[in-house]
Amino acid sequence: MRFLAATLLLAACATTPPPTMTAPKGGPRGLRASDHLDVAHQHDEQARQRSAWPESQIMVAGNPDLVGRPVVMPWYRSWDTQAEQERLAQIHRSKAAELHEAYEVACRDQPREAIELSPFERFGLGGWPTASGAIVYLSPSGGTPDQFLAAMKCHRAYMMIAPAGMEDCPLDLPGLVIDARGDSDGVTVSLSVKDSKLVSELQRRTVHDLEAAQRSTTATTLHEHD
């Protein structure tokens, strides 16, 4: 009889499916801060709904001392799903806060255009592919290698705040390694990825940014001649 009662309890639980959680799309470098907050909200909602569910009870028959009395299954109370959902929500909120803090630190001294535009789009002059990625030439107006790297870190931190239509940016690839060297004549940047399967994608994204830089330069030249 106890086995039958437990079976009925499981059947009753199965008739009340948990709320559906939407799988976020975080892109190659993982979830953005906004994605983490969305997931946290979903876990909060599951915790709220769990707290609203009545405590599952069964009626035990066959025992004269317990007939007609509600009894909570011991194993059922050993897993606090509400607390688990609240814990997961807090984890995602913390990760979102970390990404926002990284953005504030990286972009504290950067101009607005450095935040929203990749340095490759702003200063790219040309480049060529390599076995592990690409080489890019930057205009002297982009500053020193240290200044370029600071702008790169800011732009990448900005991308991690929320999706902003920058899926074609090379800085959004995982495992990206950047080496910047230069002088008053300009900066040469080496881009490479450890995963050989991502080399062609890195090259495609680099070309995308260099083409955007060329269009920007052309538009600026035409404006100056007007």
C-alpha positions in Angstrom: 0.0 0.0 0.0 2.8 2.4 0.8 4.3 1.7 -2.7 1.0 2.4 -4.3 0.6 5.7 -2.3 4.1 6.8 -3.4 3.3 5.9 -7.0 0.1 8.0 -6.8 2.1 10.9 -5.4 4.6 10.8 -8.2 1.8 10.7 -10.7 0.2 13.7 -9.1 3.5 15.6 -9.3 3.9 14.7 -13.0 0.6 16.3 -13.9 1.9 19.7 -12.8 4.8 20.5 -15.2 7.3 23.2 -14.1 7.4 26.5 -15.8 9.3 26.5 -19.1 12.8 28.1 -18.9 13.9 29.9 -22.1 17.4 29.0 -23.1 19.4 32.3 -23.6 21.7 32.7 -26.5 24.9 34.2 -25.2 27.1 34.0 -28.3 30.6 32.5 -28.5 32.0 34.3 -25.4 29.1 33.2 -23.2 26.1 34.9 -21.6 25.9 38.7 -21.6 25.0 40.5 -18.4 21.4 41.0 -19.7 21.2 37.2 -20.4 22.3 36.4 -16.9 19.6 38.7 -15.5 17.0 37.1 -17.7 18.0 33.7 -16.4 17.9 35.0 -12.8 14.4 36.3 -13.4 13.3 32.8 -14.7 14.8 31.1 -11.6 13.0 33.7 -9.4 9.8 32.9 -11.1 10.3 29.2 -10.5 11.0 29.9 -6.9 7.9 32.0 -6.5 5.7 29.4 -8.1 7.3 26.7 -6.0 6.5 28.6 -2.8 2.9 28.9 -3.9 2.5 25.1 -4.4 0.6 23.4 -1.5 2.7 21.0 0.5 2.3 17.6 -1.2 0.5 15.2 1.1 -1.0 11.7 0.8 -3.6 9.8 2.7 -2.2 6.6 4.2 -4.6 3.6 4.3 -4.2 0.3 6.1 -2.7 1.7 9.3 -5.4 2.3 11.9 -3.3 5.0 13.6 -2.9 7.0 10.4 -6.2 6.5 8.6 -7.5 9.8 7.3 -4.5 11.7 8.5 -2.3 13.6 6.0 1.3 12.4 6.0 4.2 14.1 4.2 6.6 11.7 2.5 10.0 12.0 4.3 12.1 12.0 1.1 10.0 14.7 -0.4 11.1 17.3 2.2 14.8 16.5 1.8 15.1 18.6 -1.4 14.2 22.3 -1.2 13.7 23.2 -4.8 12.6 26.7 -3.9 16.0 27.4 -2.2 17.8 25.8 -5.2 16.1 28.2 -7.6 16.8 31.1 -5.4 20.5 30.1 -5.2 20.8 29.8 -9.0 19.1 33.2 -9.5 21.7 34.8 -7.1 24.5 33.1 -9.1 23.4 34.7 -12.3 22.8 38.1 -10.7 26.4 38.0 -9.4 27.8 37.1 -12.8 25.8 40.0 -14.3 27.2 42.3 -11.7 30.8 41.1 -12.4 30.3 41.9 -16.1 29.0 45.4 -15.4 31.9 46.0 -13.0 34.4 44.9 -15.7 32.8 47.3 -18.1 33.0 50.2 -15.7 36.7 49.6 -15.1 37.7 49.0 -18.7 35.7 52.0 -20.1 36.2 54.5 -17.4 38.6 56.7 -19.4 37.5 55.8 -22.9 35.5 58.1 -25.2 32.1 57.0 -26.4 33.2 56.0 -29.9 35.8 53.7 -28.3 33.1 52.0 -26.4 30.7 51.3 -29.2 33.1 50.8 -32.1 35.8 48.2 -32.5 39.3 49.7 -32.8 39.6 47.7 -36.1 36.6 49.6 -37.5 38.0 53.0 -36.3 41.6 52.6 -37.3 42.0 49.6 -39.6 44.0 50.2 -42.7 44.5 46.6 -44.1 45.9 43.2 -43.3 46.4 39.7 -44.4 45.6 36.1 -43.2 48.0 33.9 -41.3 48.0 30.2 -40.4 46.4 30.9 -37.0 44.4 34.1 -37.7 45.3 37.5 -39.2 47.6 40.5 -39.1 46.0 44.0 -39.1 47.6 47.4 -39.7 46.2 50.3 -37.7 46.4 54.0 -38.4 48.9 56.1 -36.3 45.8 58.0 -35.2 44.8 55.0 -33.1 47.6 55.8 -30.7 50.2 53.5 -29.1 49.9 49.7 -28.7 48.9 50.2 -25.1 46.2 52.7 -26.0 44.9 50.3 -28.7 44.7 47.4 -26.2 42.9 49.6 -23.7 40.3 50.5 -26.3 40.0 46.8 -27.3 39.4 45.7 -23.7 36.7 48.4 -23.3 34.9 47.4 -26.5 35.0 43.8 -25.5 33.6 44.6 -22.0 30.9 46.6 -23.7 29.9 43.7 -25.8 29.4 41.6 -22.7 26.8 43.9 -21.2 24.1 43.1 -23.7 23.6 41.9 -27.2 24.3 44.9 -29.5 24.4 43.4 -33.0 28.2 42.8 -32.9 28.1 39.1 -33.8 30.7 39.8 -36.6 33.3 41.4 -34.3 36.5 39.3 -34.0 36.8 40.3 -30.3 33.8 38.2 -29.6 35.5 34.9 -30.4 36.6 32.6 -27.5 40.3 31.9 -27.1 41.4 35.0 -29.0 45.0 36.0 -28.5 46.1 39.6 -29.4 49.6 41.0 -29.8 50.0 44.7 -30.6 53.3 46.3 -31.6 54.1 49.6 -33.1 55.6 53.1 -33.2 54.9 56.5 -34.6 54.2 55.0 -38.0 51.3 52.9 -36.8 50.4 49.7 -34.9 50.6 46.1 -36.2 48.2 43.7 -34.5 48.4 39.9 -34.6 45.1 38.0 -34.0 45.1 34.3 -33.4 42.9 31.6 -31.9 43.9 28.3 -30.4 41.0 26.4 -31.9 42.0 25.8 -35.5 38.3 25.4 -36.4 37.8 29.1 -35.6 40.6 30.5 -37.8 38.5 31.0 -40.9 35.8 32.6 -38.8 38.4 35.0 -37.2 39.6 35.9 -40.7 36.1 36.5 -41.9 35.3 38.8 -39.0 38.6 40.7 -39.4 37.7 41.3 -43.1 34.3 42.5 -42.0 35.8 45.1 -39.6 38.4 46.3 -42.2 35.7 46.7 -44.8 33.7 48.8 -42.3 36.8 50.9 -41.6 37.2 51.4 -45.4 33.6 52.5 -45.8 34.0 54.9 -42.9 37.2 56.4 -44.3 35.6 56.8 -47.7 32.5 58.5 -46.2 34.7 60.9 -44.2 36.8 61.8 -47.3 33.6 62.5 -49.4 32.2 64.6 -46.6 35.4 66.7 -46.4 35.3 67.3 -50.1 31.7 68.6 -50.0 
